[in-house]
Amino acid sequence: MYRILIIICVLINPIKQNLGNGQTIAFQKNMSGYYCGAQATFDLYKPYASLFINLKKNNKPIIIDSGRESEIISLFSKNFLSPKFMLLQSTFYQLSALSSYLETDHPSIFNRFNTYFDINLIRSIGAGYKEPYAFTLFLGNSLFLSYNESDQPGKRKQSGSALAGFAFNAGFHNILDNIYVTGFWYQPELVFVGKLHEPERRRISWDFRLGTKINRSHLVRDVIVFSVERNHSSYQPADWSFFDNSLLKYRLYIPTSFSDNPPWSTYQYFIYAKKFPIKLFGKTRFVVIGGGICWEWIYHYDRQLKQFEAQPSGKITWLIQPNIEF
């Protein structure tokens, strides 16, 4: 099954190259009073596809001005206990999957990318995700973001959407010390995600999550998960800022208990990237230069014996994650 996932990732690469990194295709339709649709986003690190439907008949989507985050949070908090929206999604972390696949099944190829200071380029580029893929069921509420066109005052266009509610994620593989481990896992969590795109002005996305991950593998500890991700791109000239034209990711996995059966483990991941706008073929593109660190207290894989060690220990992985944003 793991090889099939790698093949799927390879097959979608031509599609990604035609659309450009981070591009989205989508459709929306009203079927007998129920608003539904689908979306596919092609990204170098985590492409995903989703299907959605409004659970309430003739429920008109909420549309607000983009950029008012306080208003978004207020609307979601008022309707948190009455979900009207359901979404099914599959997400692939293809570079993480490829890195773990090569080291697990083809270490001779993987080791060709070893460099100084115990850094492997494939692992550094693909690190950051604890599973190669995930399937998600989401129940909550959604709204659409809009903006006024500068050349047509009073005319509004959709610029993005936001979701808040409860998600149930699941899969059949984990990545442990860059080795894929077969074992069912599921992760219930609270999520607040959104994406905004105003052409030739700005793009912003955010992803906040809090939940718990339950594992059925004796090598992977049950953990509490906290995740923050924010991505900002500005097409307008601006002074240097830590938050503007930047990517920030932080994930924390802490054990649900600290007993020794199995020994507890923890995980922290931080990456920061700065974006540099350039003109390419008459349009603004972004060169992304990113780096960070991943610290884990886990079972390590003995590369000589080809098995996991009996007790966990610490490991630091330096991250190198360049990108080009179209």
KOLKOL-854240 format. One record per residue: y, z, x of N, C-alpha, C in turn. Coordinates in pm, whole numbers, plus 50000, padded with zeros to 5 digits. Example, Ala and Ser with C-alpha at 12.3 -4.5 7.8 and 13.67 -1.06 7.14 Angstrom:
2
494315078051319495505078051230496705078051320 497755070851285498945071451367500035078751290 
end
This chain:
326
498795000050084500005000050000501265000050087 501215007550197502385008250284502704994650343 501684986850379501924973450432502544964450325 502134966250200502704958350092504204961050079 504604973750094506014977250087506814970450198 506244969850318506924963250429507084948450399 506044942250342506094927950308507184925450204 507314934450105508354932950002509724933150067 509924942350162511214943350230511534930550307 510504924650369510704912150443511054900750349 510404900350234510634889450140512034889650080 512634901650066513964902050005515064899550107 514724898750235515744896250336516484883150315 515804871850283516554859450258517544860750143 517164868350041518074870449928519294878049976 519074888350057520184896250108521124888050193 520554879050271521384871050359522274861650279 521794856950165522594848050082523704855650009 523394867949967524364875449889525304883549975 524844887150094525654895850179525274910350159 525444918450264525074932450258525934939950158 525274948450076525984956449979526364948949853 525914936549836526264928649717525364932549600 525904930349480525204934249357525174922649259 524034920949194523914911849080523494920248960 524004916948842523734925348725523934917348597 523324922248488523604916648356523614928048256 524354926148147524464936148041524344929047907 523714935847810523474929447682523374939947572 523734935747450523584944247333522384939347254 521344947647245520114943947174519944953047053 520214947246935520074954546809520864967546807 522024967346869522874979046868522704988146988 521704985447072521474993547191521954985947315 522894991847382523474985647501522534987847619 522134976747687521184977747796521524967447903 520804968248015521074958848124520234961848246 520514954648352519784956248478520724953448594 520344958548711521184956748830520314956848954 520684948849051520024948949182521114948849289 521034958249381521994959149491521254957349622 521744948349705521074944949831521874951049946 521234960350013521874967850120520934968450239 521504968850358520694968750479519794981050490 520254992550438519515004950455518765009350330 519295006550211518585010750089518885001449971 518234989949964518364981449846517664988049726 518184985649606517564991549487517724982449368 516864984549268516914977149142516744987049028 517444984648917517414994248807517494987248672 516954994048571517054990148431517665001948354 518554999148258519175010248185519315006848038 519455017447957519665015747813520425027847760 521345025547666521995036447595521055041347486 520825054447480519855060047386520425061547245 521745060447232522375061847101522805048147052 522385044646932522675031446876524155029946851 524645017846879526045014346861526995023746938 526475029147047527295037947129528145029647226 529425029547207530305021647292530515028747426 530445021447534530635027747665532045033247682 532145044547752533445050547782534075043147900 535315039347887536025032247993537295039948027 537475043048155538675050248199539265043248321 540485047148356541125041748475540365046148599 540165037048691539435040348814540255049548902 539545057648980540205066049078540565079949032 540475082748902540805096048852539535104748853 539195110148968537945117548981537935130248897 539075136748881539145148948799538805145848653 539275134448605538965130548466537485127248451 536905120848552535475117648549534645130348539 534935140148623534175152648623534345160048490 535555159848437535815166748309535015160448195 534985147148188534235140448082532745143348091 532205143048210530775145648227530415160148191 531245169448231530925183548204530905186648055 531745179847978531775182247833530525177047763 529885166647819528735160447753527425162347830 527395172247920526245173948007524955176647930 525025184447822523825188347748523425178347640 524125167247628523765157147527523675143447595 522595140947670522455128147741522315116347645 523005105547676522975093547592522565081147671 522115083147793521875071847882520585074247960 519745063747972518515064748049518445053148148 517965056048268517885045948374516565047348449 515935036048478514755035448565515155027848691 514805033348808515245027048932514175028149040 514095017849121513255018249242514155015749362 513985023849466514815023049586513915021849707 514255012649797513505010949923514405014450040 513865022750129514555025850254513845017850363 514175005150369513344995750442513334997650593 514455001450652514465003550796513695016150835 513765026450752512955038450774511475035150757 511155026950656509765023050634509235014750750 510045005450798509614996950908509415005151035 510335014351064510235022651183508965031051181 508675037751069507485046151060506205037751060 506255025951000505085017150999504725012551140 505735008551216505465003851352504935015151440 505545027051432505065037851518503685042751476 503395042651345502095047451298500975037551328 501195024851298500115015051306500215005551425 501425004051481501614994851594502485001451702 502005012451761502835019651858503205011451981 502365001852019502684993652137503934985452113 504104980051991505334972651958506514982251950 506294993651886507345003651869507885008352004 506985010852099507385016452228508185006752314 508164993952280508964984352354510464986752337 510824994452235512224997052206512675010652261 511845017052344512245029552407513355026952509 514325035952512515435034852608515575048152683 516715050452742516935062652817517095074752724 516895086752779517075099452709516175100552586 514995094752593514005095752485514535090152353 515345079752362515885073252242515145060152218 514605058552098513985046052057514935039251959 515315026851987516325020151906515875018251762 514605014751741514095012751605514195025651526 513785036651588513805049551520515245054051493 516145052051589517525056251571518215048551459 517905035751447518505027651341517925031051205 516625034051199515965036351071515915050851026 516315060351111516195074451077517155078450965 516825089550897517725094950797517115096950661 515985090650634515335092150504513935097950522 513545106650430512275113750439511145106850366 511425095450306510405087650238510755072850249 509775063950243510055049650256510565043250127 510365049850015510765044349886510765055849785 511345053349668511355063249562511495056149427 510835061949327510975057249188511685068249110 512645064349025513525074148961513635071948811 513565083048737513915083348595515145092148581 516215086548524517465093748509517815095248362 518225107348322518725110048187520085116948200 521075111548137522405117548147523435109348074 524595108248132525695100848070526335091548173 526965081148123527595071348210528965067648156 529765062148243531055056648201531425045148295 532295036648247532755025248326534165027948378 534435023148497535755024248558536455010748549 537765010848533538504998348517539824999148593 540484987648606541774987148673542604975948612 543924976848631544864966548584545014955748689 544894943348648545134932348740546624931348769 546964930348898548374930248937549114917948886 548404906548876549064894348832549024892448681 548324901548610548254900748464548424914748406 549644919948398549884933448347549274935448208 548644946748189548034949848060546604945148045 546144936248132544774931548125543904939648220 542804945348167541964954148245540634947248278 540094950948393538794945948436537924957548479 536604955948456535684966348501535604966248653 535654978248712535614979248857534444987448908 533684993648817532565001748863532055010748753 531235020348790530645029448693530305042748761 530015052748680529645065948731528565071848641 527685079848700526595086348629526555101048665 526165109248570525935123448597524845128348503 523905136148555522845141348472521655145848554 520465144448496519225149248555518375137348599 517825137948720516965127248772515625133048814 514575125248792513225128748838512755117548930 512595120749058512175111049159510735113749199 510015103149239508625104849281508215093649373 507155096149451506595086149540505265090849595 504625082449676503295085549727503235085849880 504405085249944504455086050090505655094150135 505465101950240506545108650310506635103250452 507765105350515507925102150657508105115150733 507185118250821507195130750897507135127551045 508185131251119508285127951261508105112951283 508675105251193508625090551195507215084951177 506305092851124504945088551091504795089350940 504305078850876504155079550731502905087250694 503075096150596502015105150550501765102550402 500525099950366500175097650227500075110850152 500715111850039500685124049959501735123349850 501355126449728502275125649615503385136149629 504595132349593505705141649589506585138549467 507295148649419508255146449311509465155449335 510605150949284511865157649314512785157549193 512825168449114513825169649008515165173849068 516265168149016517565171349074518695168348978 519835174549003521085171448936521855161449022 522415151148961523075140749039524445137448979 525335133249066526645127749028526915116249123 526815104049071526955092249155527955082649089 528565074449172529505064749118529845054149220 530405043249168530775032049254531985025049194 532965022049279534205015849235534535004249329 534904992749271535264981149352536434973949289 537564974449355538734966949313538964955949415 538734943249379538794932149476540074932049558 539894930149689540984929349785541874941849786 541354952849733542114965349740541284976549800 540184980249735539364991149788537974991149724 537054997749795535715000549744535385015049779 534885022349680534515036349701533175038949631 532295046149695531075050749629530815065149672 530205072749583529875086649614528515089949553 527835099549615526485103249573526265117949609 526305126749508526105141149528524835145349454 523965152949523522675156749464522305171049503 521645177949408521095191349432519805192549354 518695195349426517415196149357516365202649445 515105200549409513995205849486512915195249497 512275194549613511235184649638509895191749654 508945188049569507615194149569506625184149628 505875188349729504965179549801503515183749782 502645173749778501205176249765500475174349897 501205172350005500625171350138500765184750209 499705189450277499765202350346500685201850467 501105189850509501975188550625503455189150588 503765188250460505155187450415505465199250326 506465206750363506825219050293507675215950169 507505223850062508405222949948509795227549991 510815220149950512165222949998513195221849886 514335228249909515535226249828516365215549898 516885206149819517585194549876519045194749833 519935193449931521375191949905521845179549980 522515170449910522895157749971524295153749928 525095149150024526445144249999526605130950072 527105120950002527355107950064528615101850004 529515097450090530755090950043531045078950132 531365067750067531605055250138532935049350090 533855046750182535185042050143535575029950228 536085019550161536565007550230537905003650168 538905001650252540234997750204540614984350264 541044975250178541484961950223542954961950263 543654972750229545084973350256545334980050392 546324975450468546644981950595546994996650573 546445005250660546685019650644546585026450780 547215038250789547105046150910545695051750923 545365055951044544035061351067543835073950986 542675074950922542335086650841540845089350854 540475102050852539075105750863538285100850742 538895100950623538185097550500538345082950459 539455076450498539645062350462538875053350558 538365042350504537565032950585536505040250666 535695047750596534695055750665533455057550577 532395061850641531135065250574530725079150621 530425088050526530025101550559528755105150483 527735109650555526485113650494526045127250549 525585135950460525025148650504523885152350410 522745155950469521585160350391521035173150451 520655182350364520085194950407518815197750326 517705199950396516445203750334516105217650387 516025227550297515635241050339514415245250258 513495252850318512245256250250512475265450130 511605264150032511685272749914511195286849944 510415288450051509975301650096509755301050246 509665312550310509555313050456508215318950500 507175316950420505845321450460505285311950566 504155315550623503555307550730502365299250683 502225297250555501075289650506501505279850398 501865267350434501965262450572503245267450637 503375266450769504615270950834505835264050774 506925271450761508125266050698508755255350787 509515246850725510195236150798511565234050735 512465228150812513795225150762514285212150825 515395206950771515855193750813517345192750784 518105187850882519515184850862519825171150920 520675163950847521005150250886522485148150863 523175143550965524615140950952524945127851022 525715119450955526175107151017527595104150971 528385099351064529745095251032529965081451093 530585072651015530845059151062532285055351028 532885047851117534235042751096534175027751076 535005022650983535005008450949536265001651003 536064989851057537174982251113537264968851041 538304966950958538454954250885538764942650978 538114931350954538374919151030538434907450933 539084896750972539124884650893538014875250940 537154871150845536044862350876535924852050765 536064839250800536024828350702537034830450590 538204835650628539294837150532539194849450443 538204858150464538034870150382537924882450471 538224893850412538154906450486536714911550489 536214913950608534914920150628535114933150705 534064941350712534174954150782533044955450884 533454957751008532484961151112532334976451110 531114981151093530864995451078530185000651205 530815010251269530265016651388529955031151352 528675034451347528295047851303527305054551397 527315067551395526375075351473526275089351417 525265096651460525095110151409523915116951473 523425127051405522345135151459521415139551346 520145140351376519125145151282518355156451351 518395168351293517655179751349516565183951251 515355185151301514205188451218513395199751279 512835207951194511825217851233510565214251154 509675206651217508565200551146507315200151233 506215195651173505025192551251505305179951333 505055180751462505265169051547503955161451565 504115148751582502965139951600502695138251750 501465141451789501055139851929500725125151952 501595118252027501415103852046500185100652130 499715109952212498535107552294497255109652214 497195120852140495995123952062495995117051926 497155111651886497315105051757496955114251641 497535126351644497365136051537498535145751538 498755152551424499845162051415499465175251482 500445181651544500195194351609499935205351507 499345216251552498935226951460500115234951406 501215235851483502375243551441503635234951451 504615237551364505855229651370506745234151485 507655225751522508645228951625509875220151603 510925222451680512185215451658512235201951727 513065193151671513265179951731514645174951692 515325168751789516635162551765516515147551785 517015139851689517075125251699518535120851691 518985113651792520335108051789520315094951711 521275093251625521295081851532522315071451576 521885058951566522775047551590522615038151471 523685036551391523565028851268524755019451249 524775008451323525834998351303525554990051178 526574983551129526414975551007527584965850997 527434956050910528524947050874528614947050721 529764950250669529964951250525530754939150477 530174931950382530814919950328531544922950199 
end
